[in-house]
Amino acid sequence: MRQRTICVIGGTGFVGRHLLLRLSQAGYRSRVPLSQPSRHRDLRLIPGCEPVVLTGWDEAGLSEVLTGCDGLVNLAGILNEGAGRAFEQTHVGLVEHATRAAKRAGVTTYLQMSALNADPAAASEYLRSKGRGEAQALAAASPDLRVTLFRPSLIFGPGDHLFNRFAAVLRLWAGPLPLACAGARFAPVHVGDVSEAMLRVLADPGRQGQVYELCGPRVWTLGEMFEWTARRLGRRLRILSLEDRLARLQARIFERLPGRLFTLDNYHSLQVDSLCGTDGLARLGIAPADVELVVPPDLGSMPRF
Ligand SMILES: NC(=O)c1ccc[n+]([C@@H]2O[C@H](COP(=O)([O-])OP(=O)(O)OC[C@H]3O[C@@H](n4cnc5c(N)ncnc54)[C@H](OP(=O)(O)O)[C@@H]3O)[C@@H](O)[C@H]2O)c1
């Protein structure tokens, strides 16, 4: 049987790398458009993965990369603007180019990574642009292009931007931790379950053309996740939960610092709990992994694969 080829936009990121490995294990070939090949030479180590240098991320450029592909997964996303990348361009403009390119290249299956609470009317521009991106993708849906959306809570796993980032903060910070939005709630979902969900949708046209919310089995507050990370690092942590005015002030200060650890837009995202209304993993027959069972004790020192 012919091997199916899946193009993964955003394949160089945390979720993308896990998905590429799972695609390879499942017998797919993959193609990854990227701008800076020298930063991602290790992708060639994944059997069946073909990095393709792309300079023009428009319909014409993308349709060339997509020629011969059976499916397209769009994982491109940013949490903060900067380094020449903007929310509108990444979460909306790229979706328009990618869906048009998919149709031009005859690709019939399109999967898009969005986020829980994505909504054109949300308070944060991250979530508003994700919401506009969903609308853009759904508007492109047709009998020739089945569009499936994934809306995860926070995603954890080796190389994540979650527990690894908390561990990095805690290694730099010795005393009680002043934390904004400490009570914000999430249901962190394992990157292996997210990848498996995408695999199952790619394999079964009957599961395409739907929206899947993806959550882990347990609800955590932001404060609990920091405390848990501290315990894993062998530390006891006292959290100073910042009241609203100080939380905004912290965001205004931190967004001006290098690394933009916390921004006002992040603050707005955290005003809404990131919890699932429907269980997308259960609909796909996947039992979700728990943080306690799979986050390694050597946080922050995990290789990218
Ligand atoms: N991680 C989470 O907890 C979480 C939770 C909810 C939703 N999501 C969504 O899941 C997706 C993957 O997240 P992640 O954690 O894997 O993020 P990540 O590690 O930061 O990777 C993001 C990927 O998107 C690419 N990208 C960003 N802006 C782009 C642009 N304008 N044009 C082309 N490519 C662009 C990056 O390419 P470069 O290598 O060139 O930078 C990278 O491959 C994102 O859409 C994110 O919003 C993630």
The ligand as a Tripos MOL2 file, in Angstrom:
@<TRIPOS>MOLECULE
LIG
   48    52     1     0     0
SMALL
NO_CHARGES

@<TRIPOS>ATOM
      1 N1          1.6610   24.1250   24.1390 N.am      1 LIG1
      2 C1          0.4730   24.3690   24.6760 C.2       1 LIG1
      3 O1          0.2710   24.2760   25.9070 O.2       1 LIG1
      4 C2         -0.6860   24.7490   23.7910 C.ar      1 LIG1
      5 C3         -1.9650   24.9150   24.3480 C.ar      1 LIG1
      6 C4         -3.0330   25.2620   23.5250 C.ar      1 LIG1
      7 C5         -2.8280   25.4350   22.1590 C.ar      1 LIG1
      8 N2         -1.5810   25.2910   21.6480 N.ar      1 LIG1
      9 C6         -1.3750   25.4920   20.2100 C.3       1 LIG1
     10 O2         -0.7230   24.3540   19.6890 O.3       1 LIG1
     11 C7          0.1230   24.7360   18.5890 C.3       1 LIG1
     12 C8          1.5150   24.1730   18.8210 C.3       1 LIG1
     13 O3          2.0070   24.6650   20.0650 O.3       1 LIG1
     14 P1          3.5040   24.3830   20.5370 P.3       1 LIG1
     15 O4          3.4680   24.3370   22.0070 O.co2     1 LIG1
     16 O5          4.0850   23.2680   19.7610 O.co2     1 LIG1
     17 O6          4.2110   25.7530   20.0860 O.3       1 LIG1
     18 P2          5.7420   25.9980   19.7120 P.3       1 LIG1
     19 O7          6.6380   24.9780   20.3020 O.co2     1 LIG1
     20 O8          6.0030   27.4290   20.0360 O.co2     1 LIG1
     21 O9          5.7740   25.8020   18.1310 O.3       1 LIG1
     22 C9          5.0890   26.6950   17.3130 C.3       1 LIG1
     23 C10         5.3320   26.3120   15.8640 C.3       1 LIG1
     24 O10         4.6330   27.2570   15.0370 O.3       1 LIG1
     25 C11         5.5560   27.7850   14.0720 C.3       1 LIG1
     26 N3          5.1480   29.1680   13.7640 N.ar      1 LIG1
     27 C12         4.8320   30.1450   14.6490 C.ar      1 LIG1
     28 N4          4.4830   31.2620   13.9810 N.ar      1 LIG1
     29 C13         4.5760   30.9710   12.6520 C.ar      1 LIG1
     30 C14         4.3560   31.7250   11.4690 C.ar      1 LIG1
     31 N5          3.9470   33.0080   11.4910 N.pl3     1 LIG1
     32 N6          4.5600   31.1060   10.2750 N.ar      1 LIG1
     33 C15         4.9750   29.8070   10.2360 C.ar      1 LIG1
     34 N7          5.1920   29.0480   11.3290 N.ar      1 LIG1
     35 C16         5.0010   29.6300   12.5160 C.ar      1 LIG1
     36 C17         6.9200   27.7140   14.7490 C.3       1 LIG1
     37 O11         7.9310   27.7460   13.7650 O.3       1 LIG1
     38 P3          9.4670   28.1950   14.0690 P.3       1 LIG1
     39 O12        10.2250   26.9590   14.4060 O.co2     1 LIG1
     40 O13         9.8990   28.8150   12.8060 O.co2     1 LIG1
     41 O14         9.3980   29.1730   15.2240 O.co2     1 LIG1
     42 C18         6.8090   26.3740   15.4520 C.3       1 LIG1
     43 O15         7.0560   25.3240   14.5450 O.3       1 LIG1
     44 C19         0.0590   26.2660   18.5270 C.3       1 LIG1
     45 O16        -0.8750   26.6300   17.5480 O.3       1 LIG1
     46 C20        -0.4560   26.6580   19.9020 C.3       1 LIG1
     47 O17        -1.1610   27.8780   19.8790 O.3       1 LIG1
     48 C21        -0.5000   24.9520   22.4200 C.ar      1 LIG1
@<TRIPOS>BOND
     1     1     2 1
     2     2     3 2
     3     2     4 1
     4     4     5 ar
     5     4    48 ar
     6     5     6 ar
     7     6     7 ar
     8     7     8 ar
     9     8     9 1
    10     8    48 ar
    11     9    10 1
    12     9    46 1
    13    10    11 1
    14    11    12 1
    15    11    44 1
    16    12    13 1
    17    13    14 1
    18    14    15 2
    19    14    16 1
    20    14    17 1
    21    17    18 1
    22    18    19 2
    23    18    20 1
    24    18    21 1
    25    21    22 1
    26    22    23 1
    27    23    24 1
    28    23    42 1
    29    24    25 1
    30    25    26 1
    31    25    36 1
    32    26    27 ar
    33    26    35 ar
    34    27    28 ar
    35    28    29 ar
    36    29    30 ar
    37    29    35 ar
    38    30    31 1
    39    30    32 ar
    40    32    33 ar
    41    33    34 ar
    42    34    35 ar
    43    36    37 1
    44    36    42 1
    45    37    38 1
    46    38    39 2
    47    38    40 1
    48    38    41 1
    49    42    43 1
    50    44    45 1
    51    44    46 1
    52    46    47 1
@<TRIPOS>SUBSTRUCTURE
     1 LIG1         1 GROUP 0 **** ****
